[in-house]
Amino acid sequence: MTESKSKAYWKENIRYLYILLAVWFLVSFVAGIMLKDVLNDFKLGGFKLGFWFAQQGSMYVFVVLIFIYVRLMNKLDKKYGYDK
């Protein structure tokens, strides 16, 4: 594996991490804390939406993001030949 391929691999990997962490931040901090009062006007399963994001939503999104990251990394590994 050449050094340039290795650097490209890690650059793409870090880009995926930043994107996924930004999504998690938006769901957990922005939706669960900053926009709580606005979201509380809506209900999900009988609970206020702001409360739901703060208590459950961020955990569900985190688990989904783990599966997305695994899928992205499997594709990235195949793309750069690290899947063997």
N, CA, C and O atoms as CSV, one atom per row, in Angstrom:
chain,resi,resn,atom,element,x,y,z
A,1,MET,N,N,0.856,-1.177,0.000
A,1,MET,CA,C,0.000,0.000,0.000
A,1,MET,C,C,0.896,1.231,0.000
A,1,MET,O,O,1.806,1.354,0.819
A,2,THR,N,N,0.629,2.121,-0.911
A,2,THR,CA,C,1.443,3.325,-0.996
A,2,THR,C,C,1.033,4.322,0.073
A,2,THR,O,O,-0.068,4.278,0.622
A,3,GLU,N,N,1.965,5.220,0.342
A,3,GLU,CA,C,1.713,6.216,1.387
A,3,GLU,C,C,0.584,7.167,0.992
A,3,GLU,O,O,-0.198,7.587,1.845
A,4,SER,N,N,0.496,7.505,-0.286
A,4,SER,CA,C,-0.564,8.419,-0.722
A,4,SER,C,C,-1.946,7.763,-0.583
A,4,SER,O,O,-2.917,8.432,-0.229
A,5,LYS,N,N,-2.033,6.448,-0.863
A,5,LYS,CA,C,-3.308,5.742,-0.672
A,5,LYS,C,C,-3.676,5.689,0.802
A,5,LYS,O,O,-4.839,5.846,1.175
A,6,SER,N,N,-2.674,5.467,1.626
A,6,SER,CA,C,-2.904,5.406,3.064
A,6,SER,C,C,-3.406,6.754,3.594
A,6,SER,O,O,-4.330,6.802,4.405
A,7,LYS,N,N,-2.795,7.835,3.133
A,7,LYS,CA,C,-3.233,9.172,3.564
A,7,LYS,C,C,-4.639,9.475,3.070
A,7,LYS,O,O,-5.440,10.070,3.792
A,8,ALA,N,N,-4.939,9.071,1.852
A,8,ALA,CA,C,-6.284,9.293,1.305
A,8,ALA,C,C,-7.316,8.504,2.094
A,8,ALA,O,O,-8.416,8.995,2.350
A,9,TYR,N,N,-6.964,7.283,2.481
A,9,TYR,CA,C,-7.847,6.447,3.282
A,9,TYR,C,C,-8.185,7.132,4.605
A,9,TYR,O,O,-9.355,7.230,4.976
A,10,TRP,N,N,-7.165,7.602,5.312
A,10,TRP,CA,C,-7.394,8.224,6.616
A,10,TRP,C,C,-8.104,9.566,6.486
A,10,TRP,O,O,-8.898,9.941,7.349
A,11,LYS,N,N,-7.817,10.285,5.408
A,11,LYS,CA,C,-8.511,11.554,5.192
A,11,LYS,C,C,-10.007,11.319,5.012
A,11,LYS,O,O,-10.826,12.047,5.573
A,12,GLU,N,N,-10.358,10.314,4.238
A,12,GLU,CA,C,-11.765,9.988,4.026
A,12,GLU,C,C,-12.410,9.449,5.310
A,12,GLU,O,O,-13.564,9.754,5.609
A,13,ASN,N,N,-11.660,8.654,6.055
A,13,ASN,CA,C,-12.141,8.116,7.326
A,13,ASN,C,C,-12.449,9.250,8.308
A,13,ASN,O,O,-13.502,9.250,8.945
A,14,ILE,N,N,-11.555,10.193,8.429
A,14,ILE,CA,C,-11.753,11.327,9.343
A,14,ILE,C,C,-12.933,12.179,8.889
A,14,ILE,O,O,-13.683,12.694,9.718
A,15,ARG,N,N,-13.099,12.328,7.583
A,15,ARG,CA,C,-14.245,13.084,7.063
A,15,ARG,C,C,-15.549,12.417,7.468
A,15,ARG,O,O,-16.487,13.097,7.885
A,16,TYR,N,N,-15.623,11.082,7.350
A,16,TYR,CA,C,-16.814,10.350,7.794
A,16,TYR,C,C,-17.065,10.568,9.282
A,16,TYR,O,O,-18.202,10.789,9.699
A,17,LEU,N,N,-16.010,10.504,10.073
A,17,LEU,CA,C,-16.162,10.700,11.517
A,17,LEU,C,C,-16.714,12.081,11.842
A,17,LEU,O,O,-17.615,12.209,12.670
A,18,TYR,N,N,-16.184,13.107,11.200
A,18,TYR,CA,C,-16.668,14.471,11.447
A,18,TYR,C,C,-18.138,14.619,11.080
A,18,TYR,O,O,-18.903,15.247,11.812
A,19,ILE,N,N,-18.532,14.048,9.956
A,19,ILE,CA,C,-19.929,14.144,9.522
A,19,ILE,C,C,-20.850,13.427,10.513
A,19,ILE,O,O,-21.874,13.975,10.921
A,20,LEU,N,N,-20.485,12.205,10.897
A,20,LEU,CA,C,-21.326,11.436,11.812
A,20,LEU,C,C,-21.378,12.062,13.205
A,20,LEU,O,O,-22.429,12.062,13.846
A,21,LEU,N,N,-20.265,12.587,13.669
A,21,LEU,CA,C,-20.265,13.262,14.969
A,21,LEU,C,C,-21.085,14.551,14.924
A,21,LEU,O,O,-21.727,14.912,15.911
A,22,ALA,N,N,-21.067,15.244,13.788
A,22,ALA,CA,C,-21.882,16.449,13.644
A,22,ALA,C,C,-23.372,16.098,13.711
A,22,ALA,O,O,-24.154,16.819,14.332
A,23,VAL,N,N,-23.762,14.993,13.071
A,23,VAL,CA,C,-25.151,14.555,13.134
A,23,VAL,C,C,-25.531,14.230,14.575
A,23,VAL,O,O,-26.591,14.636,15.052
A,24,TRP,N,N,-24.668,13.503,15.260
A,24,TRP,CA,C,-24.953,13.155,16.653
A,24,TRP,C,C,-25.050,14.413,17.525
A,24,TRP,O,O,-25.915,14.496,18.396
A,25,PHE,N,N,-24.171,15.385,17.295
A,25,PHE,CA,C,-24.207,16.638,18.042
A,25,PHE,C,C,-25.525,17.373,17.799
A,25,PHE,O,O,-26.153,17.870,18.734
A,26,LEU,N,N,-25.930,17.432,16.537
A,26,LEU,CA,C,-27.176,18.123,16.215
A,26,LEU,C,C,-28.372,17.475,16.897
A,26,LEU,O,O,-29.252,18.168,17.406
A,27,VAL,N,N,-28.405,16.159,16.907
A,27,VAL,CA,C,-29.533,15.464,17.513
A,27,VAL,C,C,-29.492,15.570,19.036
A,27,VAL,O,O,-30.506,15.869,19.665
A,28,SER,N,N,-28.325,15.325,19.629
A,28,SER,CA,C,-28.261,15.282,21.092
A,28,SER,C,C,-28.235,16.667,21.722
A,28,SER,O,O,-28.956,16.908,22.690
A,29,PHE,N,N,-27.432,17.576,21.206
A,29,PHE,CA,C,-27.296,18.882,21.851
A,29,PHE,C,C,-28.315,19.891,21.330
A,29,PHE,O,O,-29.043,20.515,22.101
A,30,VAL,N,N,-28.352,20.040,20.002
A,30,VAL,CA,C,-29.232,21.063,19.435
A,30,VAL,C,C,-30.698,20.680,19.612
A,30,VAL,O,O,-31.479,21.468,20.143
A,31,ALA,N,N,-31.084,19.473,19.171
A,31,ALA,CA,C,-32.491,19.078,19.275
A,31,ALA,C,C,-32.887,18.772,20.711
A,31,ALA,O,O,-34.005,19.082,21.122
A,32,GLY,N,N,-31.979,18.164,21.486
A,32,GLY,CA,C,-32.323,17.758,22.842
A,32,GLY,C,C,-32.224,18.850,23.880
A,32,GLY,O,O,-32.871,18.768,24.924
A,33,ILE,N,N,-31.419,19.881,23.615
A,33,ILE,CA,C,-31.224,20.918,24.631
A,33,ILE,C,C,-31.628,22.303,24.116
A,33,ILE,O,O,-32.469,22.975,24.713
A,34,MET,N,N,-31.019,22.722,22.997
A,34,MET,CA,C,-31.250,24.093,22.528
A,34,MET,C,C,-32.651,24.308,21.955
A,34,MET,O,O,-33.256,25.357,22.177
A,35,LEU,N,N,-33.169,23.324,21.223
A,35,LEU,CA,C,-34.491,23.467,20.607
A,35,LEU,C,C,-35.581,22.737,21.379
A,35,LEU,O,O,-36.665,22.487,20.852
A,36,LYS,N,N,-35.292,22.401,22.612
A,36,LYS,CA,C,-36.227,21.634,23.433
A,36,LYS,C,C,-37.588,22.305,23.533
A,36,LYS,O,O,-38.616,21.650,23.360
A,37,ASP,N,N,-37.608,23.589,23.808
A,37,ASP,CA,C,-38.881,24.293,23.985
A,37,ASP,C,C,-39.693,24.339,22.698
A,37,ASP,O,O,-40.917,24.213,22.732
A,38,VAL,N,N,-39.025,24.517,21.574
A,38,VAL,CA,C,-39.730,24.545,20.290
A,38,VAL,C,C,-40.280,23.159,19.969
A,38,VAL,O,O,-41.423,23.027,19.531
A,39,LEU,N,N,-39.465,22.122,20.185
A,39,LEU,CA,C,-39.873,20.756,19.867
A,39,LEU,C,C,-40.942,20.219,20.822
A,39,LEU,O,O,-41.678,19.294,20.481
A,40,ASN,N,N,-41.021,20.801,22.009
A,40,ASN,CA,C,-42.016,20.328,22.981
A,40,ASN,C,C,-43.453,20.627,22.557
A,40,ASN,O,O,-44.394,20.125,23.172
A,41,ASP,N,N,-43.631,21.438,21.516
A,41,ASP,CA,C,-44.977,21.690,20.996
A,41,ASP,C,C,-45.522,20.469,20.248
A,41,ASP,O,O,-46.725,20.378,20.001
A,42,PHE,N,N,-44.650,19.543,19.892
A,42,PHE,CA,C,-45.032,18.335,19.165
A,42,PHE,C,C,-44.909,17.127,20.085
A,42,PHE,O,O,-44.136,17.142,21.043
A,43,LYS,N,N,-45.674,16.085,19.788
A,43,LYS,CA,C,-45.614,14.873,20.616
A,43,LYS,C,C,-45.245,13.675,19.769
A,43,LYS,O,O,-45.592,13.592,18.591
A,44,LEU,N,N,-44.535,12.750,20.391
A,44,LEU,CA,C,-44.143,11.489,19.756
A,44,LEU,C,C,-44.384,10.383,20.773
A,44,LEU,O,O,-43.719,10.328,21.807
A,45,GLY,N,N,-45.316,9.521,20.487
A,45,GLY,CA,C,-45.635,8.435,21.406
A,45,GLY,C,C,-46.179,8.913,22.735
A,45,GLY,O,O,-45.996,8.247,23.754
A,46,GLY,N,N,-46.843,10.052,22.740
A,46,GLY,CA,C,-47.411,10.587,23.969
A,46,GLY,C,C,-46.462,11.456,24.773
A,46,GLY,O,O,-46.853,12.021,25.795
A,47,PHE,N,N,-45.206,11.572,24.318
A,47,PHE,CA,C,-44.215,12.387,25.023
A,47,PHE,C,C,-43.872,13.613,24.196
A,47,PHE,O,O,-43.945,13.576,22.968
A,48,LYS,N,N,-43.504,14.686,24.855
A,48,LYS,CA,C,-43.079,15.884,24.149
A,48,LYS,C,C,-41.815,15.561,23.358
A,48,LYS,O,O,-40.930,14.859,23.847
A,49,LEU,N,N,-41.739,16.075,22.142
A,49,LEU,CA,C,-40.643,15.727,21.238
A,49,LEU,C,C,-39.281,16.172,21.771
A,49,LEU,O,O,-38.293,15.458,21.598
A,50,GLY,N,N,-39.212,17.331,22.411
A,50,GLY,CA,C,-37.953,17.793,22.997
A,50,GLY,C,C,-37.465,16.845,24.080
A,50,GLY,O,O,-36.277,16.531,24.152
A,51,PHE,N,N,-38.377,16.397,24.912
A,51,PHE,CA,C,-38.041,15.424,25.952
A,51,PHE,C,C,-37.578,14.120,25.319
A,51,PHE,O,O,-36.602,13.517,25.768
A,52,TRP,N,N,-38.285,13.681,24.265
A,52,TRP,CA,C,-37.933,12.425,23.605
A,52,TRP,C,C,-36.527,12.477,23.035
A,52,TRP,O,O,-35.760,11.529,23.205
A,53,PHE,N,N,-36.171,13.575,22.357
A,53,PHE,CA,C,-34.817,13.702,21.816
A,53,PHE,C,C,-33.777,13.692,22.920
A,53,PHE,O,O,-32.724,13.071,22.768
A,54,ALA,N,N,-34.049,14.365,24.026
A,54,ALA,CA,C,-33.090,14.433,25.114
A,54,ALA,C,C,-32.915,13.084,25.800
A,54,ALA,O,O,-31.806,12.743,26.212
A,55,GLN,N,N,-33.992,12.312,25.928
A,55,GLN,CA,C,-33.934,11.063,26.684
A,55,GLN,C,C,-33.687,9.828,25.827
A,55,GLN,O,O,-32.937,8.941,26.233
A,56,GLN,N,N,-34.295,9.753,24.662
A,56,GLN,CA,C,-34.222,8.537,23.849
A,56,GLN,C,C,-33.604,8.770,22.485
A,56,GLN,O,O,-32.790,7.968,22.026
A,57,GLY,N,N,-33.977,9.842,21.843
A,57,GLY,CA,C,-33.589,10.075,20.458
A,57,GLY,C,C,-32.096,10.070,20.216
A,57,GLY,O,O,-31.624,9.492,19.237
A,58,SER,N,N,-31.346,10.713,21.105
A,58,SER,CA,C,-29.899,10.769,20.890
A,58,SER,C,C,-29.264,9.385,21.010
A,58,SER,O,O,-28.285,9.096,20.323
A,59,MET,N,N,-29.804,8.534,21.867
A,59,MET,CA,C,-29.265,7.172,21.983
A,59,MET,C,C,-29.595,6.344,20.749
A,59,MET,O,O,-28.743,5.614,20.241
A,60,TYR,N,N,-30.832,6.456,20.266
A,60,TYR,CA,C,-31.209,5.721,19.053
A,60,TYR,C,C,-30.378,6.172,17.862
A,60,TYR,O,O,-29.895,5.351,17.082
A,61,VAL,N,N,-30.217,7.475,17.730
A,61,VAL,CA,C,-29.423,8.001,16.621
A,61,VAL,C,C,-27.982,7.531,16.737
A,61,VAL,O,O,-27.370,7.196,15.722
A,62,PHE,N,N,-27.426,7.495,17.930
A,62,PHE,CA,C,-26.056,7.034,18.127
A,62,PHE,C,C,-25.900,5.585,17.668
A,62,PHE,O,O,-24.922,5.254,16.998
A,63,VAL,N,N,-26.835,4.735,18.013
A,63,VAL,CA,C,-26.764,3.326,17.600
A,63,VAL,C,C,-26.869,3.211,16.076
A,63,VAL,O,O,-26.133,2.439,15.462
A,64,VAL,N,N,-27.771,3.967,15.471
A,64,VAL,CA,C,-27.896,3.957,14.014
A,64,VAL,C,C,-26.604,4.461,13.366
A,64,VAL,O,O,-26.164,3.919,12.352
A,65,LEU,N,N,-26.005,5.487,13.944
A,65,LEU,CA,C,-24.757,6.022,13.400
A,65,LEU,C,C,-23.620,5.002,13.484
A,65,LEU,O,O,-22.739,4.994,12.624
A,66,ILE,N,N,-23.626,4.157,14.487
A,66,ILE,CA,C,-22.620,3.096,14.578
A,66,ILE,C,C,-22.749,2.154,13.387
A,66,ILE,O,O,-21.748,1.799,12.764
A,67,PHE,N,N,-23.981,1.747,13.067
A,67,PHE,CA,C,-24.192,0.859,11.927
A,67,PHE,C,C,-23.835,1.546,10.608
A,67,PHE,O,O,-23.285,0.913,9.707
A,68,ILE,N,N,-24.144,2.829,10.495
A,68,ILE,CA,C,-23.771,3.576,9.296
A,68,ILE,C,C,-22.252,3.643,9.169
A,68,ILE,O,O,-21.712,3.469,8.076
A,69,TYR,N,N,-21.564,3.894,10.278
A,69,TYR,CA,C,-20.104,3.960,10.259
A,69,TYR,C,C,-19.497,2.617,9.846
A,69,TYR,O,O,-18.547,2.587,9.063
A,70,VAL,N,N,-20.021,1.533,10.350
A,70,VAL,CA,C,-19.521,0.203,9.979
A,70,VAL,C,C,-19.690,-0.012,8.481
A,70,VAL,O,O,-18.776,-0.486,7.806
A,71,ARG,N,N,-20.849,0.335,7.973
A,71,ARG,CA,C,-21.096,0.167,6.537
A,71,ARG,C,C,-20.153,1.033,5.699
A,71,ARG,O,O,-19.586,0.569,4.710
A,72,LEU,N,N,-19.994,2.298,6.108
A,72,LEU,CA,C,-19.088,3.191,5.389
A,72,LEU,C,C,-17.653,2.685,5.428
A,72,LEU,O,O,-16.938,2.751,4.428
A,73,MET,N,N,-17.234,2.182,6.580
A,73,MET,CA,C,-15.853,1.703,6.704
A,73,MET,C,C,-15.633,0.428,5.900
A,73,MET,O,O,-14.550,0.234,5.348
A,74,ASN,N,N,-16.625,-0.436,5.822
A,74,ASN,CA,C,-16.488,-1.633,4.990
A,74,ASN,C,C,-16.318,-1.249,3.525
A,74,ASN,O,O,-15.494,-1.831,2.820
A,75,LYS,N,N,-17.096,-0.268,3.065
A,75,LYS,CA,C,-16.947,0.209,1.688
A,75,LYS,C,C,-15.586,0.869,1.481
A,75,LYS,O,O,-14.943,0.674,0.449
A,76,LEU,N,N,-15.160,1.642,2.459
A,76,LEU,CA,C,-13.864,2.324,2.365
A,76,LEU,C,C,-12.723,1.317,2.365
A,76,LEU,O,O,-11.761,1.475,1.613
A,77,ASP,N,N,-12.814,0.299,3.184
A,77,ASP,CA,C,-11.792,-0.745,3.210
A,77,ASP,C,C,-11.689,-1.447,1.857
A,77,ASP,O,O,-10.586,-1.717,1.379
A,78,LYS,N,N,-12.824,-1.739,1.244
A,78,LYS,CA,C,-12.817,-2.376,-0.081
A,78,LYS,C,C,-12.225,-1.437,-1.121
A,78,LYS,O,O,-11.465,-1.860,-1.991
A,79,LYS,N,N,-12.580,-0.159,-1.025
A,79,LYS,CA,C,-12.092,0.818,-1.990
A,79,LYS,C,C,-10.574,0.930,-1.983
A,79,LYS,O,O,-9.959,1.073,-3.039
A,80,TYR,N,N,-9.964,0.867,-0.797
A,80,TYR,CA,C,-8.514,1.020,-0.672
A,80,TYR,C,C,-7.763,-0.298,-0.481
A,80,TYR,O,O,-6.547,-0.297,-0.285
A,81,GLY,N,N,-8.468,-1.400,-0.536
A,81,GLY,CA,C,-7.805,-2.703,-0.468
A,81,GLY,C,C,-7.430,-3.170,0.911
A,81,GLY,O,O,-6.537,-4.006,1.047
A,82,TYR,N,N,-8.075,-2.667,1.939
A,82,TYR,CA,C,-7.806,-3.102,3.313
A,82,TYR,C,C,-8.772,-4.194,3.779
A,82,TYR,O,O,-8.763,-4.561,4.954
A,83,ASP,N,N,-9.585,-4.706,2.893
A,83,ASP,CA,C,-10.603,-5.672,3.284
A,83,ASP,C,C,-10.099,-7.112,3.285
A,83,ASP,O,O,-10.871,-8.029,3.566
A,84,LYS,N,N,-8.872,-7.322,2.989
A,84,LYS,CA,C,-8.346,-8.695,2.886
A,84,LYS,C,C,-7.751,-9.185,4.175
A,84,LYS,O,O,-7.270,-10.317,4.242
